[in-house]
């Protein structure tokens, strides 16, 4: 995170300020041989397009993180409800189901999440979900509380499975449109910094300060965009906290 901040905000700002001071207003610009009006018009168009691309990218990228967060919370709810539904079941199904739920949370937090950050999937959570489903299914047909717990538990397992699949899909399958918008945002950010230098700003302190501020703002925007492209480990990343907290609430204390 600190490296991204240096590369996207601090370093570009220092470079722009240094170039502005050393380069100053070029001779062709000051003598009127350089069409700065045309470059300035192009800069305005680039600025507008950059703003539009950035706005769309933030909406799409933020939605990916929101979807992962929503799926994780739904998984947590399913884990908690399945845990309490198992309370009404006979042994050994009750213990097996609760043990499987605990293993599921542990594997997701400790193994699957790091794998998803690296762009890989992990087979173990799906295997545990199937094992939990098998235990609920294996409960003998009955009536009353046991029958209700069995039926509701199977619904919880289905909810757990669906949200797990959706979370993994959101984390590992990049959207082409979002990628295009990110590339457009990065290119637009570079042009937003380069064009003022092409126009030929003077070395007056006020102009240098303005260029420095512009570079810092654009760099911060790029930092935000890159952070949003990493929904699991970026500055706005979603973690498995909902699952871990839910399990800590229901699991027996030593």
C-alpha positions, 0 to 999 in steps of 0.5 A: 500500500505504501509502495502504491502511494509512493509510485502513484502520488509522491513520485509523480508530484515531485517529478512534475514539479522538478520538470516544471521548474527546470523546463519552464516556458519553452521559447516556442511557446513564449514567442507564439510559435506553439499552438498552446490553444489547441493543446489546451482544448485537447486537454479539456477534452481529455479532462472530461473523458478522464472524469467520465471514465473514472466515474464509471470505473469507480461505480463498477469496481466498487460494486465488485467489492460490495458484492463480495462483502454481501456474499460473505455476510450471507455466508456468515448468516447461513453458518450461524443458522445452520449451527443452531439448526444442528442443535435439534439434530441427534448425534452424531450428526449434530457434532459432525455438522458443527465441526464441519462449519467450524472447519469451513470458516477456518479454511476460508479465512486461513487458506481460501482467502489468500488463494483468492487474493492471488487469483486462485481458487481453493477446493476445500470449502466446496468439499466441506459444504458438500460434507455438511449437506450430506450430514443434514441429508443423512438425518433420519426422516422424522417429524416435529423439531428434527424435521424442521431443523433438517429442512431449514439446515439444508436451506442454509447449506444451499444459501452457503453454497450459492453465496460461496460460489458467487463470492469466488466468481466475483473475486477471480473472474475479472470483468472486461469492461472494468479492465478497459475503464481502468486502463482508460483511467490510467491513460487519462491520468497520465495525459492530465499531467503531461498536457499542462507541461506540453502547453508550457507553463511558466516557472512562476511559483504559483504555476509550479504549485498548481501543477504540483497540486494537480499531479497530487490529485491525479495521483491520488485518483490513480491510487484510489483506482488501483486500490479498487481493482483489488477488492480483497486486499486493497485499501478498501478490500473485503476480508473474511471478518463476517464469517470469523466473527459469526463463528466466534459468536456461536462456537463453544468456549473452552 
